[in-house]
Amino acid sequence: MSANFVALAYLVAAVLFILALKGLSSPISARNGNMFGMIGMAIAVLTTLTITQNLVYIVLAIIVGGSIGAVVARRIQMTAMPELVAAMHSLVGLAAVLVAMSAFYNPVAYGIAPLHASNLIELFIGTFVGAITFTGSIIAFGKLSGKLGSKPLHFTGQHWFNLFLGAVMIAFGIMFIVTESWTPFLIMIALALALGVLLIMPIGGADMPVVVSMLNSYSGWAAAGIGFTLNNNMLIIAGSLVGSSGAILSYIMCKAMNRSFFNVILGGFGGDDAAGPAGAVEQRPVRSGSADDAAFLMGNAGSVIIVPGYGLAVARAQHAINEMSNLLIENGVNVRYAIHPVAGRMPGHMNVLLAEAEVPYDQVLEMDEINNEFADTDVVLVIGANDVVNPAAKTDPQCPIYGMPIIDAHKARTILVVKRSMAVGYAGLDNDLFYLDKTMMVFGDAKKVVEDIIKALQN
């Protein structure tokens, strides 16, 4: 295949990737966005295969890796999607490190011999970004899956230590560029791997959605670094698109949580988290009711806003909640959904969940679009959500999440909360919303409670 045709194919793939990002910016066009992305990736892969040697080995690796990925993706539950994303990010980072090491070991095979200073700088940047992404994503996976717990890990002087470690890593990177030696190169990799762990461990579980977005950005930049090493323009473009879009999304989410974007990059996000131990909750009186009570209140309301959270995903209640909404709408109730930017455990988690249940897009509104309407809402149903509706974020300066914008569920005339128990949320904080006089708790599995509400509405 001629060089001009390869360049043209890569250009077409790049345009399709841009259209994919554009399509994914809205639930209405998300399916087309996914389709553009898949077609663009197919073109990029097929074009690369036409100019690649050892085709048999590469195709075999694609078949093996693709088969494993397909099996994992089909078996994964929606609740485990965040940790799957984190795991995939770690593989991108590891690939960047291995490609850089391979290119340094045999630059002739990569067409970059003799190595120039620019090549060494590319190897250095791609390697340390990939190494930080690799170990950071593994820690994020552990926190999201519960294997490492959601509590942040702090120690005295951790920020200064991270800064020192980063400076030493850069120093060995410069030494590698000057000497072209394996020793500083390997030390730099080891320091970057350690830095990835230390940057993510201090971050609390409630902040994991932003971490996932940030690691997505890191994996993009790592892929771009691989592109420079391989002299592959398509990989540079794709990595840059992922890196920049992930960074922009992280910034948007930080604004939504009233946090500093630079603290995220430096691993200080959630550094002031002083939440109590998981499961700790103050013993205060609450008003509880049944599914029949909830059905009566919503069935006789003029407007209902549903606030979904991670508990909805755990119970797999998205289809039941859509059926309940349709019954309420048939009864003349105005039903809408309020989505917090960091609801769930990864960006867009709740949007994907509701889309899977075929909830109409025009019923699903972002926090900023609907927050002003809670004061005029008859009933708000909080199902599986906790920290994103905690009014302490607005009223208690001592609260670890103080200043974080929340969904104003506390302003509704009547509040219904579906929870298994009074256990704290992912941030480890008690929620003042549950103890308001106008709040009624409905305890039980979210899917079972909603199914009981449906039966009551039908009767």
N, C-alpha and C positions, 0 to 999 in steps of 0.2 A: 504494500500500500504506500502511495506517495506521501511525502511529508505534507504537501498541501492538503491532501484529502484528510489526513490525520488531524491537522489543525482545524479544518472545517468541521469534522465530526465532534471534536472537543468543544468547539464554539457552540454548536447546536446543543450539546449536552449541558454546557454552562447556562445557556439561555433557558433550557428546561428546568434547571435547578432554581434559577431566579423565579420562574413562573410557579414552581412548587412552593417556594417560600411565600410568594404573594397569595397563592391559593390557601395555604395553611393559616393565613391571618384571619380567616373567618370560618366558622363551622359550616356555613352554607356552601362554600367553595372548597372545603377541605378534601373532599373525595377527588376532585379534579387536581388539587395540589399534589396529593399522593400519587396520582396517576402520572403527572408530569415528572415527578421525582423518580419514579420507577423506570419510566421510559428513558430519562436522561442517564440514569445509572447503567441501564442495559447498554445504551450506546457507548458510554465511556468504557465499560468493561470489555465489550466486544472489540472496540477500536484498539484498546491496549493489548488484547490478546493477539491481534494481527501483527503487532510489531514486537512481539515477545519471543525470546528463545525458550527452550525447554517447555514447550507448550503442554506436553503430556503431564508433567509434574504439577504445573499450575492448575490445569483443569481438574486433576485429581484432588488437589487441595481445596479447590472451590466446591467440588461435589461433597467432600467430607465435611468441610466447614458449613456449607449451606444446609446440608442434611441435619447436622446438629442444631443449627440455628432454627430450622423449620420445626423440628420436634420440640425444642424448648419453647418457642413462641406459641405453638398450638396448645401446649400443656399449661402454660403459665396462667395464673388467675389474675383478674383485674387488680386485686389488692396487692399483688406482688409485682406489678408493672414498674413501680419506681425503682425497686432494687434491681430488676432486670436491666433497666436503662443504665443504672450506675455500673453494673457489671459489663455492659457493652462498651461504656466509656473507658473502662480499665483496659479492655482489649486493644482499643485504638492507641492508648498511651503505650502499652507494651509493644505494639507493632512499630511505633515510632522509634523506640529505644533499640529494638532488634535490627531494624533497617539501618539505623545510624551506625551501630556497631559493625554490621556486615559491610557497609560502604567504607568504613574506615579500615577494616581488615583487608578488603579487596577492592580498592577504588577503580581498578581497571574494568572490572565487571560492570560497574555503574557508569563508565564513561567519564569519570571525573579525575583521572590520573593525567599528570601529576596533581596532587592536592594543592590548591591555592588557599590563601587566607580566607577568601570569601566562602570556599567550600567548608573549611574548618569552623567558621562562624555559624554557618547553616547547620552543621552537624551538632555543634554545641547547643544552639537554641532548640532545635528539634528534639534533642535528647533530653535536656532537663525539663522541658515542658511535658514531654511524653512520660518521663519518670514520675513527675509530680501528679500527673493525671492518673497514672496507673495505681499508685498506692493510695492516693486521695480517693479514688473511686472505690477501691476495695474497702476502705474505712466507711465511706458513705453507704456501700452495700450492707456492711455489718450493722450500721446504725438503723437503716431502713428496715432490715429484716429482723431486728431485735436481738441479733446475736451479740452485739456489743453494747446494747442499752442505748437509750436516747439522751442520757445525762451528758453534759459537756465535761471534758476532762481539763482541769486547770492546774497550773503550778506557778509558783512565784517567778516572775520575770520571763514568762513564756514568750511574750512579744519580742523582747530584746534578744532572747535566745534564737528565735526564728530569724530575726534580722541578722544576727551574727552568722547563723548557719547559711543563710542566703548569700552573705558577703563572701564567706569561705568558698562556697560552691562556685561563685563567679570567679574568684581568684584562681581556683584550680582549672576552671574553664579557660581563662586567659592563658594559664600555663600550658594547657593542652594545645591551644592555638599556636603558641610560640614554639613549643618543643616537638609537637606532633608525636607525643609519647602516649603509650597505653596507660601508664600509671596515673597521671592526673585525670585522664579521661574516665577511668573506672572509679576513682575517688569522687569525681564530680557526679557520676551517676548514683553512687551510694548516698551521697549527701542529698541529692534531689529526691531519691526514694524516701529518705527519712523525713525530708521537708514536707512531702505529700501527706505523710501520716500526721505530722505535728500541726499542719494547717487545718486539717479537718476534725481532729479529735476534740478541739476546744469548742466545736459548734454543737449547740443543743439540737435535740430532735425536732423541735418546732420550726427550726430554720432550714430543715433539709430540702424543702422545695427549691429554695434559692441555691443551695449547694448543688443540687442536680443540674440546675440551669447553668451555674458557673462551670461545673465540670464538663458540661456539654460544650461550652465555649473553649475550654482548655483542649478538649479532644479535637476540636476543629483546627486550632492553631497547631497542634501536634501533627495532624494530617497534612496541613500546609507545609510544615517543616519537612515531612517525608517527600512532598512534591518537589521541594527545592533540591533535596538530595538526589532524587531520581530524575531530575530535569523533566518532570511531568507537569505541564501547565494545567491540565484538567484537575489534578489532585490539589494544586495550589489554589485554584479558583474554588473548588468545592470546600476545601478546608477553611478558606477565608470566609466563605459564606456562612458556614456553620459557626466559626469562631466569632464573627461579628454579630450575627443574629443572637447567639447565646449570650454575648456580653450585653447587648441591648436589652434582652429579656431579663437578665439578672438586674440591670439598672432599674428597669420598670418595677420589678418585684421588690427591690430594696426601697423604692419610693413608696410603694404600697404598704410597706411595713415600717416606714419611718426609720430606716437604718442607713448606715453609711456604706456606699458601694466599695470604698477603699478598705473598709474593715472586712468585707467579704474576701477580697483578694488577699489580704494579709492574714486571714485566718482568725480574725477577732470577732467575727459575726457571732452573736450570742454570747460574747465574752462576759457580759454582765448578768447572765442567766443565773438566778439564784433560786431556782424552783426547788420545792421540797422533794422528798423522795417519791418515786412513782407510787401511786395508790393512796398517798396521804390526802385526807380530806377533812375539813373542819365539820364537826357534828353540829348541824343547824337544822331546824325544822323545815320541811318542804311539804308542798301540797301535791299529792299524787292522785291519779285517776286512771280510768280504763280506756281501752280502745273505743268502747261505745260512747264514752264521754267526749273523746276527741272527735268522733264522727258527728256527734250532735252539734258540737261547737262549729266545726268546719262546714257542715251541711247547711247551717243556718246563717253563715257569714256571707257578706257581700264580696269580700276579697280575702284571699289567702296567699301568703308568700311562703314558699318552701326553701329552707336553707339546708342543703345537703352537705355531708362531711364524710370523712374516711370511714366512719361506722356504717354508712350506707353501702359503701363498697364491700366492706367485710361481710355484711349480711347478704350481699347480692340482691338488694331490694330495689334496684333501679327500675325493673320492669313492673313490679308491684306498685311503686310510687307513681309511675306513669298511668297505670290503670286507675288508681285512686284519683289522680288529677282529672282524668277524662270524666269520671263519674261526677266530680264536683262541678266541672264545666257544664256538663249536661243539666245540672241542677241550677245553673245560672250564676255560679261563683266565678269570680275573676281570679284565676290561678297563675302565678308566676314563680320562677325560681331565681334565687339570689346567689351569685357565685363570688366568693372571695378570691382574690388573686392567688392566694397560697392555700386554698382549701385542698384537702388531701395531702399527698406526700410527693407530688411533683407538679410542675406547671401544667395547667389544663386537665388535671386528673378528673375533676368533677364534670367538666365539659364532655370529655370522652365517655365517661360513664353514662351520662344522660343521652348522649348521641347514640350509644349502643342500644338504649331502650327506646329509641326513636321518639324522644321528647321533641316537640316542634321547636325549632331554633328561636322563633319569636317569643317563646315563653321564658327563655333563659337569658337573664340579664346580669351584667357585671355589677359589682358592688357600687361603683360610682354612678351607675345609671339608675339604680333603684333605691339607694339609701334614703333619699328625701321622701320616699313614699311610705315608710314604715309607720309614721305617726298617724296616717290615715288608713292603716290596714287593720282589719278586724281580727284576724288570726295569723300568727306566724308559726310555722311548724319547723322546728329545728330537729333534724334527724341525722344523728351520727356526727354532728359538728360540736366543737367545744371552744377551743381557744379563739376562733375567728368571730365569736359572738360574745366574748367576755367583756362586759362593760368596765371592768377594772382597768382596761387599757386606756380608758378616758378619764377615770376618776381617781385612781390610786397611783400617785407618783412613785411609790415604793414597789409597784408591781414590775416584774422583769419585762413584761410586754407593754409597759406604759408608753404611749405615743404611737403605737401601732394602729393604723386605721382598722376598724372592725365593721362588720355588718350590724346596723342599728336595730337588731331584733328587739332590744329592750324597750323600744318606743312604741311597739304595736299594742293594741288594746288588750289582746289575749295572747299568751305565749304557751305553746305546747312543745315539750322537749321529750324526744324518744331516746332513751339510753338503757343499756343493760343494767347499770348500777350508778352509784354516785361517784365512781372512780374518776380521778383527774384525767385530763386530756394528755396529748403528746408532749405538751410543754411542762407537764407536772404541776399545773396550777388549778386551784379550786376556782369555780365560776360563780360569780355573784348573781348571774342571770337566773340560776336555778332556785334562788331563795326569794325572788320577788313575789309579792302577794298575787300578782296577776299571772304567775307561771304555774302550769300544771305539768308534773312529770308523769310520763307514761313509761313504765319500766318493762323491758323485755327485748328480745331480738327484733331488730328493725323490720325485717321481712315479715315475721309473724305478726307484729303489731299492725303493720300496714295492711296485711291480708285480713286481719280482724276488723280494721276500719272499713275496708271494702265491703265485707259482709254486712256490717251495720248500715252502711250507706245504701246497699241494695235492698235492705229490709225496710 
